[in-house]
Amino acid sequence: MTEQEVMKGLDALTVMTYNRTDKSSLSFAEKRDILYSMYCFRCVFDDSELKRASNILIKYGVSFVFADKPDGDGVTEITDGDKKAYKFDVYSPAFEAAVRNKIITGEKAKLPQKLTLFELPLKVVSLDDADDDLKALWYIYFPYIILMGAPIEHDLYEQLKQKLCNPGVFHKVLGSRYSENMFVTREEMSGEHPLVCDWYGEFIDWKNQKTEKGVSRGVAFLQRRLALGDYDYVMRESERMLDCFPDDEELMLLNIAARISKCASVDFETRVKLLSENFSLINDIITSGNVKKYNYFLYYRGLTRLGMQDMDNARADFMSCLKIDDKFEPAIMMLKGMEKAQQTDCSDSCSNCDKACDKKPSRG
């Protein structure tokens, strides 16, 4: 993922944490502690959150917004189209001045407690309405806390693992658009922080376990994404996984299938490029020897040749599939389709046709 996409994921985590905290059964003060701590965590990465005005943060006295610029330092100008306002946060000199001048009173005038970077996610995922979507985002982004150099609290770390390392959360992680930058194998994590390896290793082991159909959960997920038409994702992710599992024929077939499926929705130049890539890749695989799913690669070469308008060689590939397995349904269906298309294209003008078919009268 790009840095911009990583930031979008952090924004999604932040907003979801705000919303779940707001709707929880915690006291005002407890909610405020979490919201302030989450706000501080997000602000570590860039100043975009600083320049936003969250209604939830305003509701709980973490941020304060005024039409006119208030006294004191720490005031940020925020804009929304043509509208302009001024914002400051709790703990700022402007907040202290507002409290001193009785502009801010009551519970909002008190200072919230800043949670440690290990306490924060544990409290959030322990909320009564913390669902697997929220937990999945925290699973993805928690290692950033470790990489920031936060003091390690091993007891809280183990509690977090108990909360987040389970199939329900992992299914959500697998389907998240923000998990694309995670590691594919434990070997990829060589040289990383030991706790990062331990943390992501739980998901990696689960993802690479075989299902009852004999493929890994990661491959099964790509198969579902292919069926849903997410060809770019399947191409991108299968290529990344092939770097780690270069001999996985299921991944190869997914990559090839996604590329040829994408051809239907791209311009001519892109289609030529995709078909050429497929043809070269399939030939390399077929000629490498010891291919278990040889028939499927032969079938996809036929499809690729069809896309290239090479009908005769496409038909030859499909026929070769049937010589290996005369009940190979994909090839049977393609040959029937080609035969039907040929019949449809017939103009019955035999004198102007050079094709051999049973409609053409014999010459005496």
Short mmCIF file of the C-alpha atoms (twelve columns), coordinates in Angstrom:
data_MODEL
# 
_entry.id   MODEL 
# 
loop_
_atom_site.group_PDB 
_atom_site.id 
_atom_site.type_symbol 
_atom_site.label_atom_id 
_atom_site.label_alt_id 
_atom_site.label_comp_id 
_atom_site.label_asym_id 
_atom_site.label_seq_id 
_atom_site.Cartn_x 
_atom_site.Cartn_y 
_atom_site.Cartn_z 
_atom_site.pdbx_PDB_model_num 
ATOM 1   C CA . MET A 1   0.000   0.000   0.000   1 
ATOM 2   C CA . THR A 2   1.031   3.589   -0.549  1 
ATOM 3   C CA . GLU A 3   1.623   5.956   2.357   1 
ATOM 4   C CA . GLN A 4   -1.638  7.689   1.449   1 
ATOM 5   C CA . GLU A 5   -3.550  4.411   1.770   1 
ATOM 6   C CA . VAL A 6   -1.889  3.722   5.132   1 
ATOM 7   C CA . MET A 7   -3.104  7.121   6.335   1 
ATOM 8   C CA . LYS A 8   -6.619  6.329   5.103   1 
ATOM 9   C CA . GLY A 9   -6.514  3.170   7.182   1 
ATOM 10  C CA . LEU A 10  -5.438  5.131   10.245  1 
ATOM 11  C CA . ASP A 11  -8.280  7.585   9.605   1 
ATOM 12  C CA . ALA A 12  -10.744 4.687   9.399   1 
ATOM 13  C CA . LEU A 13  -9.390  3.263   12.659  1 
ATOM 14  C CA . THR A 14  -9.618  6.672   14.336  1 
ATOM 15  C CA . VAL A 15  -13.190 7.404   13.248  1 
ATOM 16  C CA . MET A 16  -14.368 3.911   14.169  1 
ATOM 17  C CA . THR A 17  -12.723 4.204   17.594  1 
ATOM 18  C CA . TYR A 18  -14.382 7.594   18.156  1 
ATOM 19  C CA . ASN A 19  -17.814 6.236   17.185  1 
ATOM 20  C CA . ARG A 20  -17.631 3.033   19.226  1 
ATOM 21  C CA . THR A 21  -16.373 4.946   22.265  1 
ATOM 22  C CA . ASP A 22  -19.156 7.521   21.971  1 
ATOM 23  C CA . LYS A 23  -21.824 4.782   21.853  1 
ATOM 24  C CA . SER A 24  -20.343 2.717   24.677  1 
ATOM 25  C CA . SER A 25  -21.678 2.484   28.227  1 
ATOM 26  C CA . LEU A 26  -18.576 4.074   29.785  1 
ATOM 27  C CA . SER A 27  -18.772 7.219   31.879  1 
ATOM 28  C CA . PHE A 28  -18.139 10.651  30.358  1 
ATOM 29  C CA . ALA A 29  -14.670 10.792  31.912  1 
ATOM 30  C CA . GLU A 30  -13.709 7.301   30.711  1 
ATOM 31  C CA . LYS A 31  -14.838 8.073   27.182  1 
ATOM 32  C CA . ARG A 32  -12.924 11.337  27.260  1 
ATOM 33  C CA . ASP A 33  -9.713  9.568   28.298  1 
ATOM 34  C CA . ILE A 34  -9.984  7.157   25.358  1 
ATOM 35  C CA . LEU A 35  -10.926 9.857   22.851  1 
ATOM 36  C CA . TYR A 36  -8.091  12.148  23.904  1 
ATOM 37  C CA . SER A 37  -5.581  9.294   23.794  1 
ATOM 38  C CA . MET A 38  -6.782  8.174   20.354  1 
ATOM 39  C CA . TYR A 39  -6.580  11.735  19.082  1 
ATOM 40  C CA . CYS A 40  -2.993  12.025  20.303  1 
ATOM 41  C CA . PHE A 41  -2.085  8.689   18.693  1 
ATOM 42  C CA . ARG A 42  -3.466  9.768   15.307  1 
ATOM 43  C CA . CYS A 43  -1.683  13.128  15.480  1 
ATOM 44  C CA . VAL A 44  1.678   11.349  15.755  1 
ATOM 45  C CA . PHE A 45  1.536   10.381  12.075  1 
ATOM 46  C CA . ASP A 46  0.621   13.728  10.468  1 
ATOM 47  C CA . ASP A 47  -1.265  16.948  11.209  1 
ATOM 48  C CA . SER A 48  -4.437  16.150  9.238   1 
ATOM 49  C CA . GLU A 49  -6.377  15.202  12.375  1 
ATOM 50  C CA . LEU A 50  -5.186  18.401  14.053  1 
ATOM 51  C CA . LYS A 51  -6.798  20.408  11.258  1 
ATOM 52  C CA . ARG A 52  -10.148 18.620  11.502  1 
ATOM 53  C CA . ALA A 53  -13.006 19.288  13.897  1 
ATOM 54  C CA . SER A 54  -14.600 16.062  15.089  1 
ATOM 55  C CA . ASN A 55  -18.096 16.473  16.509  1 
ATOM 56  C CA . ILE A 56  -17.411 13.648  18.956  1 
ATOM 57  C CA . LEU A 57  -14.208 15.282  20.232  1 
ATOM 58  C CA . ILE A 58  -16.098 18.546  20.654  1 
ATOM 59  C CA . LYS A 59  -18.935 16.747  22.460  1 
ATOM 60  C CA . TYR A 60  -16.539 15.345  25.074  1 
ATOM 61  C CA . GLY A 61  -14.332 18.390  25.499  1 
ATOM 62  C CA . VAL A 62  -11.213 17.125  23.755  1 
ATOM 63  C CA . SER A 63  -11.420 19.849  21.110  1 
ATOM 64  C CA . PHE A 64  -13.131 23.242  21.202  1 
ATOM 65  C CA . VAL A 65  -14.232 25.303  18.202  1 
ATOM 66  C CA . PHE A 66  -15.011 29.040  18.054  1 
ATOM 67  C CA . ALA A 67  -16.110 31.409  15.310  1 
ATOM 68  C CA . ASP A 68  -13.690 34.092  16.542  1 
ATOM 69  C CA . LYS A 69  -10.047 33.452  17.338  1 
ATOM 70  C CA . PRO A 70  -9.668  32.850  21.096  1 
ATOM 71  C CA . ASP A 71  -6.788  34.039  23.248  1 
ATOM 72  C CA . GLY A 72  -3.735  31.898  23.897  1 
ATOM 73  C CA . ASP A 73  -1.323  29.734  21.947  1 
ATOM 74  C CA . GLY A 74  -2.196  26.405  20.345  1 
ATOM 75  C CA . VAL A 75  -5.073  27.717  18.224  1 
ATOM 76  C CA . THR A 76  -5.508  26.144  14.769  1 
ATOM 77  C CA . GLU A 77  -7.440  27.737  11.931  1 
ATOM 78  C CA . ILE A 78  -9.746  25.231  10.246  1 
ATOM 79  C CA . THR A 79  -11.730 25.674  7.059   1 
ATOM 80  C CA . ASP A 80  -14.746 24.007  5.478   1 
ATOM 81  C CA . GLY A 81  -15.273 25.448  2.018   1 
ATOM 82  C CA . ASP A 82  -15.720 29.180  2.494   1 
ATOM 83  C CA . LYS A 83  -16.298 28.793  6.229   1 
ATOM 84  C CA . LYS A 84  -13.538 29.489  8.728   1 
ATOM 85  C CA . ALA A 85  -13.311 28.636  12.418  1 
ATOM 86  C CA . TYR A 86  -10.729 28.316  15.184  1 
ATOM 87  C CA . LYS A 87  -9.942  25.231  17.194  1 
ATOM 88  C CA . PHE A 88  -7.842  24.386  20.206  1 
ATOM 89  C CA . ASP A 89  -7.453  21.196  22.196  1 
ATOM 90  C CA . VAL A 90  -7.395  20.271  25.848  1 
ATOM 91  C CA . TYR A 91  -3.970  20.801  27.497  1 
ATOM 92  C CA . SER A 92  -3.167  23.730  25.149  1 
ATOM 93  C CA . PRO A 93  -2.370  27.235  26.506  1 
ATOM 94  C CA . ALA A 94  -5.606  28.434  24.865  1 
ATOM 95  C CA . PHE A 95  -7.525  25.774  26.823  1 
ATOM 96  C CA . GLU A 96  -5.907  26.900  30.079  1 
ATOM 97  C CA . ALA A 97  -6.874  30.509  29.314  1 
ATOM 98  C CA . ALA A 98  -10.471 29.514  28.523  1 
ATOM 99  C CA . VAL A 99  -10.763 27.597  31.799  1 
ATOM 100 C CA . ARG A 100 -9.227  30.465  33.725  1 
ATOM 101 C CA . ASN A 101 -11.701 32.906  32.148  1 
ATOM 102 C CA . LYS A 102 -14.661 30.564  32.891  1 
ATOM 103 C CA . ILE A 103 -15.366 30.085  29.174  1 
ATOM 104 C CA . ILE A 104 -15.001 26.338  29.727  1 
ATOM 105 C CA . THR A 105 -16.501 24.905  32.913  1 
ATOM 106 C CA . GLY A 106 -17.717 21.665  34.452  1 
ATOM 107 C CA . GLU A 107 -16.400 18.260  33.366  1 
ATOM 108 C CA . LYS A 108 -14.888 19.688  30.197  1 
ATOM 109 C CA . ALA A 109 -12.677 21.980  32.265  1 
ATOM 110 C CA . LYS A 110 -10.946 18.981  33.829  1 
ATOM 111 C CA . LEU A 111 -7.890  17.387  32.246  1 
ATOM 112 C CA . PRO A 112 -8.351  13.891  30.788  1 
ATOM 113 C CA . GLN A 113 -5.919  11.090  31.540  1 
ATOM 114 C CA . LYS A 114 -3.690  10.119  28.643  1 
ATOM 115 C CA . LEU A 115 -3.571  6.326   28.342  1 
ATOM 116 C CA . THR A 116 -0.385  4.512   27.443  1 
ATOM 117 C CA . LEU A 117 -0.110  3.257   23.872  1 
ATOM 118 C CA . PHE A 118 -0.754  -0.282  25.111  1 
ATOM 119 C CA . GLU A 119 -3.670  0.698   27.362  1 
ATOM 120 C CA . LEU A 120 -5.432  2.550   24.539  1 
ATOM 121 C CA . PRO A 121 -6.066  -0.355  22.112  1 
ATOM 122 C CA . LEU A 122 -6.837  -2.743  24.960  1 
ATOM 123 C CA . LYS A 123 -9.538  -0.421  26.323  1 
ATOM 124 C CA . VAL A 124 -10.976 0.140   22.837  1 
ATOM 125 C CA . VAL A 125 -11.217 -3.537  21.851  1 
ATOM 126 C CA . SER A 126 -12.715 -4.258  25.290  1 
ATOM 127 C CA . LEU A 127 -15.648 -1.881  24.723  1 
ATOM 128 C CA . ASP A 128 -19.054 -3.553  24.935  1 
ATOM 129 C CA . ASP A 129 -19.773 -2.694  21.282  1 
ATOM 130 C CA . ALA A 130 -16.305 -3.420  19.884  1 
ATOM 131 C CA . ASP A 131 -16.999 -5.644  16.874  1 
ATOM 132 C CA . ASP A 132 -14.630 -7.647  14.683  1 
ATOM 133 C CA . ASP A 133 -14.362 -4.796  12.149  1 
ATOM 134 C CA . LEU A 134 -12.887 -2.499  14.799  1 
ATOM 135 C CA . LYS A 135 -10.712 -5.265  16.204  1 
ATOM 136 C CA . ALA A 136 -9.368  -6.099  12.738  1 
ATOM 137 C CA . LEU A 137 -8.179  -2.527  12.203  1 
ATOM 138 C CA . TRP A 138 -6.489  -2.516  15.582  1 
ATOM 139 C CA . TYR A 139 -4.841  -5.853  14.748  1 
ATOM 140 C CA . ILE A 140 -3.475  -4.386  11.506  1 
ATOM 141 C CA . TYR A 141 -2.193  -1.149  13.034  1 
ATOM 142 C CA . PHE A 142 -1.112  -2.188  16.533  1 
ATOM 143 C CA . PRO A 143 2.477   -3.025  15.430  1 
ATOM 144 C CA . TYR A 144 2.894   0.647   14.521  1 
ATOM 145 C CA . ILE A 145 2.833   1.302   18.266  1 
ATOM 146 C CA . ILE A 146 5.702   -1.127  18.748  1 
ATOM 147 C CA . LEU A 147 7.662   0.420   15.867  1 
ATOM 148 C CA . MET A 148 7.127   3.901   17.354  1 
ATOM 149 C CA . GLY A 149 9.267   2.784   20.272  1 
ATOM 150 C CA . ALA A 150 6.520   2.824   22.895  1 
ATOM 151 C CA . PRO A 151 7.521   1.180   26.205  1 
ATOM 152 C CA . ILE A 152 6.529   -2.481  26.016  1 
ATOM 153 C CA . GLU A 153 3.893   -3.576  28.522  1 
ATOM 154 C CA . HIS A 154 4.085   -7.347  28.158  1 
ATOM 155 C CA . ASP A 155 1.031   -8.155  30.266  1 
ATOM 156 C CA . LEU A 156 -1.150  -5.831  28.173  1 
ATOM 157 C CA . TYR A 157 0.400   -7.212  24.989  1 
ATOM 158 C CA . GLU A 158 -0.679  -10.738 25.928  1 
ATOM 159 C CA . GLN A 159 -4.174  -9.510  26.794  1 
ATOM 160 C CA . LEU A 160 -4.417  -7.836  23.389  1 
ATOM 161 C CA . LYS A 161 -3.390  -11.055 21.669  1 
ATOM 162 C CA . GLN A 162 -6.134  -12.914 23.517  1 
ATOM 163 C CA . LYS A 163 -8.684  -10.328 22.362  1 
ATOM 164 C CA . LEU A 164 -7.599  -10.070 18.733  1 
ATOM 165 C CA . CYS A 165 -5.942  -13.312 17.632  1 
ATOM 166 C CA . ASN A 166 -8.976  -15.389 16.705  1 
ATOM 167 C CA . PRO A 167 -10.666 -16.589 13.478  1 
ATOM 168 C CA . GLY A 168 -13.452 -13.991 13.611  1 
ATOM 169 C CA . VAL A 169 -10.989 -11.094 13.640  1 
ATOM 170 C CA . PHE A 170 -8.641  -12.781 11.159  1 
ATOM 171 C CA . HIS A 171 -11.448 -13.208 8.617   1 
ATOM 172 C CA . LYS A 172 -12.012 -9.442  8.796   1 
ATOM 173 C CA . VAL A 173 -8.272  -8.754  8.525   1 
ATOM 174 C CA . LEU A 174 -8.061  -10.945 5.422   1 
ATOM 175 C CA . GLY A 175 -10.884 -9.006  3.784   1 
ATOM 176 C CA . SER A 176 -9.636  -5.559  4.786   1 
ATOM 177 C CA . ARG A 177 -8.250  -3.251  2.118   1 
ATOM 178 C CA . TYR A 178 -5.735  -2.093  4.721   1 
ATOM 179 C CA . SER A 179 -4.083  -5.497  5.200   1 
ATOM 180 C CA . GLU A 180 -2.309  -5.464  1.822   1 
ATOM 181 C CA . ASN A 181 0.928   -4.165  3.319   1 
ATOM 182 C CA . MET A 182 1.156   -7.028  5.811   1 
ATOM 183 C CA . PHE A 183 3.691   -9.819  5.452   1 
ATOM 184 C CA . VAL A 184 2.882   -13.023 3.534   1 
ATOM 185 C CA . THR A 185 5.241   -15.399 5.359   1 
ATOM 186 C CA . ARG A 186 7.193   -15.430 8.600   1 
ATOM 187 C CA . GLU A 187 10.398  -15.540 6.544   1 
ATOM 188 C CA . GLU A 188 9.558   -12.110 5.102   1 
ATOM 189 C CA . MET A 189 9.742   -10.650 8.611   1 
ATOM 190 C CA . SER A 190 13.410  -11.488 9.074   1 
ATOM 191 C CA . GLY A 191 15.060  -8.553  10.827  1 
ATOM 192 C CA . GLU A 192 11.815  -7.028  12.090  1 
ATOM 193 C CA . HIS A 193 11.099  -6.324  15.775  1 
ATOM 194 C CA . PRO A 194 10.519  -9.676  17.571  1 
ATOM 195 C CA . LEU A 195 7.102   -8.575  18.841  1 
ATOM 196 C CA . VAL A 196 6.025   -7.507  15.345  1 
ATOM 197 C CA . CYS A 197 7.031   -10.973 14.096  1 
ATOM 198 C CA . ASP A 198 5.135   -12.609 16.942  1 
ATOM 199 C CA . TRP A 199 2.072   -10.419 16.375  1 
ATOM 200 C CA . TYR A 200 1.700   -10.778 12.609  1 
ATOM 201 C CA . GLY A 201 2.891   -14.391 12.747  1 
ATOM 202 C CA . GLU A 202 -0.418  -15.456 14.289  1 
ATOM 203 C CA . PHE A 203 -2.351  -14.192 11.259  1 
ATOM 204 C CA . ILE A 204 0.208   -15.483 8.747   1 
ATOM 205 C CA . ASP A 205 -0.031  -19.015 10.152  1 
ATOM 206 C CA . TRP A 206 -3.835  -18.886 10.059  1 
ATOM 207 C CA . LYS A 207 -3.940  -17.438 6.517   1 
ATOM 208 C CA . ASN A 208 -1.569  -20.058 5.114   1 
ATOM 209 C CA . GLN A 209 -3.344  -23.037 6.656   1 
ATOM 210 C CA . LYS A 210 -5.004  -25.350 4.126   1 
ATOM 211 C CA . THR A 211 -8.795  -25.540 3.922   1 
ATOM 212 C CA . GLU A 212 -10.753 -28.750 3.395   1 
ATOM 213 C CA . LYS A 213 -10.433 -28.073 -0.366  1 
ATOM 214 C CA . GLY A 214 -6.652  -28.314 -0.170  1 
ATOM 215 C CA . VAL A 215 -5.824  -24.637 -0.727  1 
ATOM 216 C CA . SER A 216 -4.730  -22.050 1.819   1 
ATOM 217 C CA . ARG A 217 -7.217  -19.578 3.287   1 
ATOM 218 C CA . GLY A 218 -5.349  -16.835 1.448   1 
ATOM 219 C CA . VAL A 219 -5.803  -18.574 -1.907  1 
ATOM 220 C CA . ALA A 220 -9.463  -19.362 -1.144  1 
ATOM 221 C CA . PHE A 221 -10.034 -15.672 -0.421  1 
ATOM 222 C CA . LEU A 222 -8.481  -14.709 -3.773  1 
ATOM 223 C CA . GLN A 223 -10.748 -17.217 -5.501  1 
ATOM 224 C CA . ARG A 224 -13.763 -15.454 -3.991  1 
ATOM 225 C CA . ARG A 225 -12.443 -12.038 -5.008  1 
ATOM 226 C CA . LEU A 226 -11.936 -13.310 -8.565  1 
ATOM 227 C CA . ALA A 227 -15.543 -14.540 -8.663  1 
ATOM 228 C CA . LEU A 228 -16.649 -11.059 -7.529  1 
ATOM 229 C CA . GLY A 229 -14.742 -9.450  -10.400 1 
ATOM 230 C CA . ASP A 230 -12.001 -7.748  -8.377  1 
ATOM 231 C CA . TYR A 231 -9.371  -8.526  -11.009 1 
ATOM 232 C CA . ASP A 232 -6.857  -5.814  -10.125 1 
ATOM 233 C CA . TYR A 233 -6.745  -6.947  -6.504  1 
ATOM 234 C CA . VAL A 234 -6.323  -10.611 -7.476  1 
ATOM 235 C CA . MET A 235 -3.520  -9.792  -9.929  1 
ATOM 236 C CA . ARG A 236 -1.721  -7.613  -7.410  1 
ATOM 237 C CA . GLU A 237 -2.094  -9.908  -4.406  1 
ATOM 238 C CA . SER A 238 -1.368  -13.148 -6.284  1 
ATOM 239 C CA . GLU A 239 1.861   -11.650 -7.651  1 
ATOM 240 C CA . ARG A 240 2.878   -10.648 -4.135  1 
ATOM 241 C CA . MET A 241 2.094   -14.126 -2.808  1 
ATOM 242 C CA . LEU A 242 3.915   -15.795 -5.723  1 
ATOM 243 C CA . ASP A 243 7.092   -14.038 -4.594  1 
ATOM 244 C CA . CYS A 244 6.827   -16.180 -1.458  1 
ATOM 245 C CA . PHE A 245 5.238   -19.302 -2.992  1 
ATOM 246 C CA . PRO A 246 6.648   -19.427 -6.559  1 
ATOM 247 C CA . ASP A 247 5.544   -23.042 -7.145  1 
ATOM 248 C CA . ASP A 248 1.915   -22.634 -6.061  1 
ATOM 249 C CA . GLU A 249 -0.061  -23.517 -9.184  1 
ATOM 250 C CA . GLU A 250 -3.350  -22.280 -7.716  1 
ATOM 251 C CA . LEU A 251 -1.807  -18.822 -7.327  1 
ATOM 252 C CA . MET A 252 -0.455  -18.968 -10.884 1 
ATOM 253 C CA . LEU A 253 -3.885  -19.860 -12.250 1 
ATOM 254 C CA . LEU A 254 -5.537  -17.083 -10.242 1 
ATOM 255 C CA . ASN A 255 -3.049  -14.573 -11.603 1 
ATOM 256 C CA . ILE A 256 -3.627  -15.765 -15.175 1 
ATOM 257 C CA . ALA A 257 -7.421  -15.895 -14.788 1 
ATOM 258 C CA . ALA A 258 -7.568  -12.370 -13.339 1 
ATOM 259 C CA . ARG A 259 -5.439  -10.989 -16.154 1 
ATOM 260 C CA . ILE A 260 -7.520  -12.549 -18.925 1 
ATOM 261 C CA . SER A 261 -10.794 -11.554 -17.219 1 
ATOM 262 C CA . LYS A 262 -9.626  -7.944  -17.013 1 
ATOM 263 C CA . CYS A 263 -9.128  -7.873  -20.801 1 
ATOM 264 C CA . ALA A 264 -12.867 -7.414  -21.356 1 
ATOM 265 C CA . SER A 265 -12.883 -3.960  -19.739 1 
ATOM 266 C CA . VAL A 266 -9.656  -2.319  -20.944 1 
ATOM 267 C CA . ASP A 267 -8.544  -0.469  -24.065 1 
ATOM 268 C CA . PHE A 268 -6.864  -2.198  -27.009 1 
ATOM 269 C CA . GLU A 269 -3.295  -1.353  -26.012 1 
ATOM 270 C CA . THR A 270 -3.767  -2.606  -22.450 1 
ATOM 271 C CA . ARG A 271 -5.516  -5.739  -23.698 1 
ATOM 272 C CA . VAL A 272 -2.598  -6.576  -25.995 1 
ATOM 273 C CA . LYS A 273 -0.195  -6.106  -23.078 1 
ATOM 274 C CA . LEU A 274 -2.221  -8.330  -20.730 1 
ATOM 275 C CA . LEU A 275 -2.644  -11.082 -23.315 1 
ATOM 276 C CA . SER A 276 1.055   -11.009 -24.197 1 
ATOM 277 C CA . GLU A 277 1.990   -11.273 -20.522 1 
ATOM 278 C CA . ASN A 278 -0.373  -14.205 -20.081 1 
ATOM 279 C CA . PHE A 279 0.879   -16.026 -23.173 1 
ATOM 280 C CA . SER A 280 4.510   -15.683 -22.109 1 
ATOM 281 C CA . LEU A 281 3.772   -16.700 -18.510 1 
ATOM 282 C CA . ILE A 282 1.741   -19.770 -19.499 1 
ATOM 283 C CA . ASN A 283 4.351   -20.962 -21.990 1 
ATOM 284 C CA . ASP A 284 7.073   -20.644 -19.357 1 
ATOM 285 C CA . ILE A 285 4.995   -22.718 -16.928 1 
ATOM 286 C CA . ILE A 286 4.059   -25.386 -19.480 1 
ATOM 287 C CA . THR A 287 7.636   -25.834 -20.686 1 
ATOM 288 C CA . SER A 288 9.044   -25.951 -17.152 1 
ATOM 289 C CA . GLY A 289 7.901   -29.574 -16.738 1 
ATOM 290 C CA . ASN A 290 6.278   -31.333 -13.769 1 
ATOM 291 C CA . VAL A 291 3.113   -29.216 -13.942 1 
ATOM 292 C CA . LYS A 292 0.304   -30.826 -11.948 1 
ATOM 293 C CA . LYS A 293 -2.505  -28.715 -13.412 1 
ATOM 294 C CA . TYR A 294 -1.201  -28.907 -16.980 1 
ATOM 295 C CA . ASN A 295 -4.698  -29.111 -18.472 1 
ATOM 296 C CA . TYR A 296 -5.786  -25.850 -16.832 1 
ATOM 297 C CA . PHE A 297 -2.737  -23.982 -18.076 1 
ATOM 298 C CA . LEU A 298 -3.372  -25.388 -21.567 1 
ATOM 299 C CA . TYR A 299 -6.993  -24.255 -21.304 1 
ATOM 300 C CA . TYR A 300 -5.989  -20.719 -20.288 1 
ATOM 301 C CA . ARG A 301 -3.503  -20.601 -23.151 1 
ATOM 302 C CA . GLY A 302 -6.443  -21.403 -25.427 1 
ATOM 303 C CA . LEU A 303 -8.440  -18.556 -23.882 1 
ATOM 304 C CA . THR A 304 -5.471  -16.236 -24.327 1 
ATOM 305 C CA . ARG A 305 -5.189  -17.212 -27.986 1 
ATOM 306 C CA . LEU A 306 -8.902  -16.574 -28.403 1 
ATOM 307 C CA . GLY A 307 -8.324  -13.071 -27.087 1 
ATOM 308 C CA . MET A 308 -5.547  -12.707 -29.663 1 
ATOM 309 C CA . GLN A 309 -7.986  -13.793 -32.402 1 
ATOM 310 C CA . ASP A 310 -5.847  -16.885 -33.046 1 
ATOM 311 C CA . MET A 311 -8.835  -19.206 -33.433 1 
ATOM 312 C CA . ASP A 312 -7.087  -22.212 -34.953 1 
ATOM 313 C CA . ASN A 313 -4.426  -22.495 -32.255 1 
ATOM 314 C CA . ALA A 314 -7.000  -21.782 -29.543 1 
ATOM 315 C CA . ARG A 315 -9.081  -24.670 -30.842 1 
ATOM 316 C CA . ALA A 316 -5.961  -26.846 -30.932 1 
ATOM 317 C CA . ASP A 317 -5.257  -26.088 -27.254 1 
ATOM 318 C CA . PHE A 318 -8.821  -26.959 -26.252 1 
ATOM 319 C CA . MET A 319 -8.635  -30.182 -28.274 1 
ATOM 320 C CA . SER A 320 -5.338  -31.037 -26.549 1 
ATOM 321 C CA . CYS A 321 -7.107  -30.638 -23.194 1 
ATOM 322 C CA . LEU A 322 -9.630  -33.292 -24.261 1 
ATOM 323 C CA . LYS A 323 -6.894  -35.673 -25.379 1 
ATOM 324 C CA . ILE A 324 -5.627  -35.605 -21.790 1 
ATOM 325 C CA . ASP A 325 -9.104  -35.732 -20.235 1 
ATOM 326 C CA . ASP A 326 -12.054 -36.250 -22.575 1 
ATOM 327 C CA . LYS A 327 -14.437 -35.017 -19.858 1 
ATOM 328 C CA . PHE A 328 -12.607 -31.719 -19.199 1 
ATOM 329 C CA . GLU A 329 -15.691 -29.505 -19.029 1 
ATOM 330 C CA . PRO A 330 -14.101 -26.043 -19.536 1 
ATOM 331 C CA . ALA A 331 -12.582 -27.099 -22.879 1 
ATOM 332 C CA . ILE A 332 -15.792 -28.847 -23.977 1 
ATOM 333 C CA . MET A 333 -17.797 -25.681 -23.310 1 
ATOM 334 C CA . MET A 334 -15.329 -23.473 -25.196 1 
ATOM 335 C CA . LEU A 335 -15.314 -25.743 -28.257 1 
ATOM 336 C CA . LYS A 336 -19.116 -25.785 -28.296 1 
ATOM 337 C CA . GLY A 337 -19.141 -22.001 -28.026 1 
ATOM 338 C CA . MET A 338 -16.653 -21.626 -30.879 1 
ATOM 339 C CA . GLU A 339 -18.695 -23.975 -33.062 1 
ATOM 340 C CA . LYS A 340 -21.888 -22.057 -32.351 1 
ATOM 341 C CA . ALA A 341 -20.184 -18.733 -33.064 1 
ATOM 342 C CA . GLN A 342 -18.895 -20.052 -36.372 1 
ATOM 343 C CA . GLN A 343 -22.390 -21.157 -37.370 1 
ATOM 344 C CA . THR A 344 -23.812 -17.764 -36.401 1 
ATOM 345 C CA . ASP A 345 -21.183 -15.979 -38.501 1 
ATOM 346 C CA . CYS A 346 -22.077 -18.024 -41.596 1 
ATOM 347 C CA . SER A 347 -23.698 -15.868 -44.324 1 
ATOM 348 C CA . ASP A 348 -24.757 -18.855 -46.460 1 
ATOM 349 C CA . SER A 349 -22.865 -17.245 -49.345 1 
ATOM 350 C CA . CYS A 350 -20.773 -20.302 -50.124 1 
ATOM 351 C CA . SER A 351 -19.344 -18.940 -53.369 1 
ATOM 352 C CA . ASN A 352 -17.582 -16.146 -51.477 1 
ATOM 353 C CA . CYS A 353 -16.395 -18.329 -48.569 1 
ATOM 354 C CA . ASP A 354 -13.092 -20.188 -48.381 1 
ATOM 355 C CA . LYS A 355 -13.911 -22.031 -45.129 1 
ATOM 356 C CA . ALA A 356 -14.383 -25.769 -45.109 1 
ATOM 357 C CA . CYS A 357 -17.761 -26.784 -43.681 1 
ATOM 358 C CA . ASP A 358 -20.545 -29.279 -44.305 1 
ATOM 359 C CA . LYS A 359 -22.822 -26.595 -45.798 1 
ATOM 360 C CA . LYS A 360 -20.595 -26.075 -48.836 1 
ATOM 361 C CA . PRO A 361 -21.763 -28.160 -51.824 1 
ATOM 362 C CA . SER A 362 -19.353 -30.769 -53.119 1 
ATOM 363 C CA . ARG A 363 -17.726 -30.130 -56.459 1 
ATOM 364 C CA . GLY A 364 -18.538 -32.715 -59.144 1 
# 
